[in-house]
Amino acid sequence: MESLRRWLTYMRELDIPLFALGDTQVTLWGLIAFFTLIVMLVYAAGVLQRLTANRLLSRAAHLDISTRQAIASMLRYVFLLVGFLIIVQAFGINLTTLNVLVGAVGVGVGFGLQNIISNWISGLIIMFERPVRIGDWVEVGGIEGGIAEIGARRTTVLTKDDTAVIIPNTRLITENVINWQYYTSAVSMRLAVGVSHECDPHMVSKLLEEAALENPDVMKDPAPRVNLVSLGGAAFAFELLAWTQLVRRKNSIISALNFAVNDKFTAHNVKLA
């Protein structure tokens, strides 16, 4: 009981007037309580977002992870906005007194925060239009990797050597983006091969197809295809087109195919150009 009495006495000592905001007198204790509630609100919003995306919406089988993240993010923003308004009203702050502050923030947006706002708006566009989704293998400005996270202002791309690259969302909207998995979960692989005119092109095509079909990481549906691209010049130009769902291993699979093609060409005396 004595400790509670001392605590209440200490709280009264903190009830020191600092300044007036309209008709509301702001005290030191009120300021501490206000920012404490704001911190609690931000924390609760983050917990709500994680629970919504990872538990509540995970039961909906028709929603992929990107859609769940987009819905959870929007719910978090709404929760933050409503919670902030409730806290402000609970402390008796008249919102009309914040007009000057809002005007100052508007000037700040015009001069210094336009990139942040544009990234935030781009994040909303990405979440709802979904030109890229979590798990997609993309290439942006020479950076190639898988989408690991789509945030409000930035997207995290994990490259093939497990390096996390933070990309502002505006780049995914304004620049050319190669999305290898936009229409399908598989990613294509192309091998260009040139052989001597002395070789039988039909046999070369068969060997290339066999090398692809014998690789367990290459998809059988769609089946690998071999195209005779060019007859002229110093060689027959072939292209082997194959698909895999092991996106992060694409380069190692291409390397394995090159080794397999070389072994088959050596065994059948096929001369590379």
NUSEKE-361254 format. One record per residue (C-alpha): residue number from 1; x, y, z; residue in three letters. Coordinates in nm, 4 decimals. Layout:
<pts>
   num          u          v          w   residu
   NUM          X          Y          Z      ALA
...
</pts>
This chain:
<pts>
   num          u          v          w   residu
     1     0.0000     0.0000     0.0000      MET
     2     0.2830     0.2316     0.0851      GLU
     3     0.4542     0.1674    -0.2507      SER
     4     0.1294     0.2490    -0.4360      LEU
     5     0.0999     0.5727    -0.2416      ARG
     6     0.4564     0.6658    -0.3320      ARG
     7     0.3909     0.5835    -0.6981      TRP
     8     0.0796     0.8048    -0.7074      LEU
     9     0.2759     1.0854    -0.5439      THR
    10     0.5458     1.0492    -0.8088      TYR
    11     0.2854     1.0603    -1.0854      MET
    12     0.1408     1.3831    -0.9435      ARG
    13     0.4887     1.5315    -0.9452      GLU
    14     0.5114     1.4582    -1.3181      LEU
    15     0.1808     1.6390    -1.3836      ASP
    16     0.3715     1.9536    -1.4791      ILE
    17     0.2133     2.1844    -1.7395      PRO
    18     0.4345     2.2205    -2.0456      LEU
    19     0.2323     2.3999    -2.3132      PHE
    20    -0.1199     2.4471    -2.4419      ALA
    21    -0.2530     2.2847    -2.7575      LEU
    22    -0.5707     2.4712    -2.8334      GLY
    23    -0.7912     2.4367    -2.5253      ASP
    24    -0.5898     2.1385    -2.3971      THR
    25    -0.3145     2.1803    -2.1430      GLN
    26    -0.0299     1.9399    -2.2146      VAL
    27     0.1544     1.8094    -1.9082      THR
    28     0.4737     1.6076    -1.8729      LEU
    29     0.2807     1.3047    -1.7483      TRP
    30     0.0262     1.3382    -2.0287      GLY
    31     0.3066     1.3549    -2.2858      LEU
    32     0.4701     1.0395    -2.1432      ILE
    33     0.1369     0.8564    -2.1387      ALA
    34     0.0586     0.9691    -2.4950      PHE
    35     0.3835     0.8417    -2.6447      PHE
    36     0.3642     0.5218    -2.4391      THR
    37     0.0229     0.4486    -2.5909      LEU
    38     0.1566     0.5270    -2.9380      ILE
    39     0.4407     0.2764    -2.8908      VAL
    40     0.1921     0.0162    -2.7645      MET
    41    -0.0319     0.0890    -3.0647      LEU
    42     0.2534     0.0352    -3.3123      VAL
    43     0.3524    -0.2899    -3.1395      TYR
    44    -0.0080    -0.4156    -3.1341      ALA
    45    -0.0467    -0.3294    -3.5035      ALA
    46     0.2611    -0.5367    -3.5879      GLY
    47     0.1287    -0.8327    -3.3855      VAL
    48    -0.2097    -0.8005    -3.5563      LEU
    49    -0.0435    -0.8014    -3.9004      GLN
    50     0.1555    -1.1171    -3.8241      ARG
    51    -0.1436    -1.3006    -3.6749      LEU
    52    -0.3633    -1.2057    -3.9698      THR
    53    -0.1118    -1.3117    -4.2356      ALA
    54     0.0307    -1.6228    -4.0689      ASN
    55    -0.2705    -1.7663    -3.8866      ARG
    56    -0.6102    -1.6258    -3.9770      LEU
    57    -0.5622    -1.5919    -4.3543      LEU
    58    -0.3404    -1.9008    -4.3807      SER
    59    -0.6570    -2.1098    -4.3468      ARG
    60    -0.7843    -1.9700    -4.6771      ALA
    61    -0.6245    -2.2063    -4.9283      ALA
    62    -0.7165    -1.9862    -5.2264      HIS
    63    -0.5049    -1.6943    -5.0973      LEU
    64    -0.1342    -1.6997    -5.1780      ASP
    65     0.1250    -1.5496    -4.9435      ILE
    66     0.1424    -1.2168    -5.1318      SER
    67    -0.2336    -1.1632    -5.1062      THR
    68    -0.2286    -1.2479    -4.7359      ARG
    69     0.0548    -0.9999    -4.6778      GLN
    70    -0.1302    -0.7277    -4.8700      ALA
    71    -0.4517    -0.7748    -4.6709      ILE
    72    -0.2614    -0.7879    -4.3410      ALA
    73    -0.0669    -0.4707    -4.4275      SER
    74    -0.3825    -0.2766    -4.5110      MET
    75    -0.5456    -0.3983    -4.1885      LEU
    76    -0.2391    -0.2750    -3.9978      ARG
    77    -0.2620     0.0719    -4.1559      TYR
    78    -0.6335     0.0978    -4.0730      VAL
    79    -0.5663    -0.0191    -3.7162      PHE
    80    -0.2915     0.2424    -3.6750      LEU
    81    -0.5099     0.5223    -3.8108      LEU
    82    -0.8151     0.4365    -3.6002      VAL
    83    -0.6018     0.3779    -3.2900      GLY
    84    -0.4209     0.7097    -3.3320      PHE
    85    -0.7504     0.8983    -3.3647      LEU
    86    -0.8879     0.7261    -3.0533      ILE
    87    -0.5768     0.8138    -2.8502      ILE
    88    -0.5862     1.1756    -2.9664      VAL
    89    -0.9554     1.2080    -2.8781      GLN
    90    -0.9003     1.0349    -2.5415      ALA
    91    -0.6459     1.3003    -2.4470      PHE
    92    -0.8931     1.5745    -2.5418      GLY
    93    -0.6885     1.7080    -2.8319      ILE
    94    -0.9027     1.8924    -3.0849      ASN
    95    -0.7897     1.7788    -3.4310      LEU
    96    -0.8580     2.1235    -3.5748      THR
    97    -0.5658     2.2520    -3.3686      THR
    98    -0.3358     2.0296    -3.5730      LEU
    99    -0.4050     2.2150    -3.8991      ASN
   100    -0.0790     2.4086    -3.8737      VAL
   101     0.1143     2.0873    -3.8073      LEU
   102    -0.0545     1.9146    -4.1010      VAL
   103     0.0352     2.2091    -4.3226      GLY
   104     0.3973     2.1919    -4.2122      ALA
   105     0.4065     1.8182    -4.2821      VAL
   106     0.2612     1.8889    -4.6261      GLY
   107     0.5461     2.1274    -4.6993      VAL
   108     0.7919     1.8641    -4.5770      GLY
   109     0.6382     1.6072    -4.8094      VAL
   110     0.6718     1.8467    -5.0993      GLY
   111     1.0397     1.9129    -5.0340      PHE
   112     1.1911     1.6154    -4.8579      GLY
   113     0.9505     1.3243    -4.8221      LEU
   114     0.8282     1.2790    -5.1775      GLN
   115     1.0445     0.9705    -5.2274      ASN
   116     0.9103     0.8089    -4.9110      ILE
   117     0.5504     0.8808    -5.0081      ILE
   118     0.6014     0.7586    -5.3651      SER
   119     0.7622     0.4383    -5.2363      ASN
   120     0.4699     0.3856    -4.9993      TRP
   121     0.2133     0.4365    -5.2747      ILE
   122     0.4148     0.2074    -5.5035      SER
   123     0.4077    -0.0541    -5.2269      GLY
   124     0.0281    -0.0412    -5.2200      LEU
   125     0.0169    -0.0770    -5.5998      ILE
   126     0.2490    -0.3797    -5.5833      ILE
   127     0.0416    -0.5405    -5.3072      MET
   128    -0.2870    -0.5103    -5.4966      PHE
   129    -0.1882    -0.5305    -5.8646      GLU
   130     0.0781    -0.7926    -5.7814      ARG
   131     0.3187    -0.7495    -6.0740      PRO
   132     0.5619    -0.9311    -5.8449      VAL
   133     0.4788    -1.1668    -5.5602      ARG
   134     0.6695    -1.3200    -5.2725      ILE
   135     0.8691    -1.6118    -5.4107      GLY
   136     0.8887    -1.4776    -5.7688      ASP
   137     1.2306    -1.4817    -5.9365      TRP
   138     1.2902    -1.1351    -6.0826      VAL
   139     1.5583    -0.9195    -6.2387      GLU
   140     1.5648    -0.5450    -6.1702      VAL
   141     1.8470    -0.3250    -6.2950      GLY
   142     2.0911    -0.6136    -6.3186      GLY
   143     1.9909    -0.7526    -5.9762      ILE
   144     1.8523    -1.1058    -6.0034      GLU
   145     1.6952    -1.2971    -5.7184      GLY
   146     1.3806    -1.4114    -5.5421      GLY
   147     1.1286    -1.1807    -5.3752      ILE
   148     1.1638    -1.2488    -5.0022      ALA
   149     0.9505    -0.9667    -4.8631      GLU
   150     0.7299    -0.6858    -4.9909      ILE
   151     0.7108    -0.3991    -4.7435      GLY
   152     0.5321    -0.0663    -4.7421      ALA
   153     0.8355     0.1233    -4.8784      ARG
   154     1.0844    -0.1377    -4.9972      ARG
   155     1.1079    -0.4889    -5.1369      THR
   156     1.3723    -0.7393    -5.0298      THR
   157     1.5298    -0.9511    -5.3044      VAL
   158     1.7406    -1.2514    -5.2046      LEU
   159     2.0034    -1.3226    -5.4698      THR
   160     2.1334    -1.6692    -5.5628      LYS
   161     2.4286    -1.6255    -5.3251      ASP
   162     2.1891    -1.5427    -5.0346      ASP
   163     2.2604    -1.1696    -5.0391      THR
   164     1.9627    -0.9544    -4.9371      ALA
   165     1.9182    -0.6519    -5.1645      VAL
   166     1.6783    -0.3770    -5.0526      ILE
   167     1.5022    -0.2223    -5.3541      ILE
   168     1.2762     0.0874    -5.3250      PRO
   169     0.9250     0.0036    -5.4410      ASN
   170     0.9236     0.2817    -5.7002      THR
   171     1.1876     0.0913    -5.9018      ARG
   172     0.9500    -0.2033    -5.9357      LEU
   173     0.6839     0.0306    -6.0781      ILE
   174     0.8833     0.2697    -6.2956      THR
   175     1.1618     0.0439    -6.4295      GLU
   176     1.1572    -0.2600    -6.6560      ASN
   177     1.1226    -0.5681    -6.4366      VAL
   178     1.1797    -0.9216    -6.5628      ILE
   179     0.9555    -1.1586    -6.3689      ASN
   180     1.0535    -1.5126    -6.4641      TRP
   181     0.7518    -1.6575    -6.2825      GLN
   182     0.4730    -1.4145    -6.3697      TYR
   183     0.2594    -1.6719    -6.5524      TYR
   184     0.4054    -1.9939    -6.4154      THR
   185     0.5959    -2.1197    -6.1112      SER
   186     0.8690    -2.2592    -6.3393      ALA
   187     1.1636    -2.0666    -6.4798      VAL
   188     1.3075    -2.1195    -6.8263      SER
   189     1.6700    -2.1990    -6.9100      MET
   190     1.8341    -2.1441    -7.2496      ARG
   191     2.1549    -2.3060    -7.3736      LEU
   192     2.3083    -2.1844    -7.7004      ALA
   193     2.5247    -2.4387    -7.8829      VAL
   194     2.7122    -2.4103    -8.2130      GLY
   195     2.8344    -2.7260    -8.3935      VAL
   196     3.0278    -2.7891    -8.7109      SER
   197     2.8434    -2.8234    -9.0437      HIS
   198     2.9939    -3.1712    -9.0701      GLU
   199     2.7625    -3.2946    -8.7925      CYS
   200     2.4152    -3.4405    -8.8441      ASP
   201     2.1736    -3.1742    -8.7094      PRO
   202     1.9098    -3.4393    -8.6283      HIS
   203     2.1560    -3.6299    -8.4102      MET
   204     2.2664    -3.3070    -8.2401      VAL
   205     1.9041    -3.2212    -8.1630      SER
   206     1.8472    -3.5682    -8.0180      LYS
   207     2.1587    -3.5473    -7.7977      LEU
   208     2.0592    -3.2072    -7.6602      LEU
   209     1.7113    -3.3334    -7.5792      GLU
   210     1.8504    -3.6451    -7.4091      GLU
   211     2.0868    -3.4377    -7.1950      ALA
   212     1.7934    -3.2308    -7.0702      ALA
   213     1.5572    -3.5241    -7.0091      LEU
   214     1.8210    -3.7145    -6.8118      GLU
   215     1.8621    -3.4281    -6.5655      ASN
   216     1.6262    -3.4887    -6.2670      PRO
   217     1.5938    -3.1147    -6.1994      ASP
   218     1.4534    -3.0428    -6.5477      VAL
   219     1.0746    -3.0534    -6.5783      MET
   220     0.9203    -3.3140    -6.8063      LYS
   221     0.6057    -3.1038    -6.8543      ASP
   222     0.6608    -2.8775    -7.0357      PRO
   223     0.9142    -3.0955    -7.2103      ALA
   224     1.2543    -2.9587    -7.3167      PRO
   225     1.2677    -2.8230    -7.6709      ARG
   226     1.5515    -2.7946    -7.9199      VAL
   227     1.5465    -2.5275    -8.1890      ASN
   228     1.7777    -2.5048    -8.4899      LEU
   229     1.8241    -2.1299    -8.4829      VAL
   230     2.0561    -2.0788    -8.7802      SER
   231     2.2052    -2.2767    -9.0680      LEU
   232     2.4412    -2.0115    -9.1996      GLY
   233     2.7728    -1.8818    -9.0775      GLY
   234     3.0492    -2.1023    -8.9483      ALA
   235     2.8218    -2.3441    -8.7602      ALA
   236     2.4766    -2.4851    -8.6986      PHE
   237     2.3318    -2.2744    -8.4163      ALA
   238     2.1095    -2.4688    -8.1756      PHE
   239     1.9115    -2.3562    -7.8728      GLU
   240     1.8081    -2.5901    -7.5917      LEU
   241     1.5078    -2.4618    -7.3980      LEU
   242     1.4180    -2.6307    -7.0682      ALA
   243     1.2251    -2.5465    -6.7498      TRP
   244     1.2765    -2.6058    -6.3801      THR
   245     1.0896    -2.5262    -6.0609      GLN
   246     1.4117    -2.5079    -5.8594      LEU
   247     1.4508    -2.1395    -5.9290      VAL
   248     1.7369    -2.0710    -5.6903      ARG
   249     1.9408    -2.3540    -5.8498      ARG
   250     1.8930    -2.2345    -6.2077      LYS
   251     2.2576    -2.1506    -6.2679      ASN
   252     2.3854    -2.4799    -6.1262      SER
   253     2.1339    -2.6716    -6.3395      ILE
   254     2.2508    -2.4865    -6.6512      ILE
   255     2.6086    -2.5793    -6.5584      SER
   256     2.5108    -2.9454    -6.5186      ALA
   257     2.3390    -2.9392    -6.8588      LEU
   258     2.6503    -2.7925    -7.0204      ASN
   259     2.8619    -3.0739    -6.8748      PHE
   260     2.6104    -3.3361    -6.9908      ALA
   261     2.5947    -3.1906    -7.3442      VAL
   262     2.9730    -3.1815    -7.3672      ASN
   263     2.9982    -3.5472    -7.2552      ASP
   264     2.7417    -3.6578    -7.5132      LYS
   265     2.9060    -3.4600    -7.7920      PHE
   266     3.2435    -3.6105    -7.7046      THR
   267     3.1012    -3.9633    -7.7002      ALA
   268     2.9403    -3.9164    -8.0455      HIS
   269     3.2259    -3.7171    -8.2060      ASN
   270     3.0188    -3.4009    -8.2403      VAL
   271     3.2523    -3.1093    -8.2994      LYS
   272     3.1716    -2.7758    -8.1421      LEU
   273     3.2170    -2.4754    -8.3669      ALA
</pts>
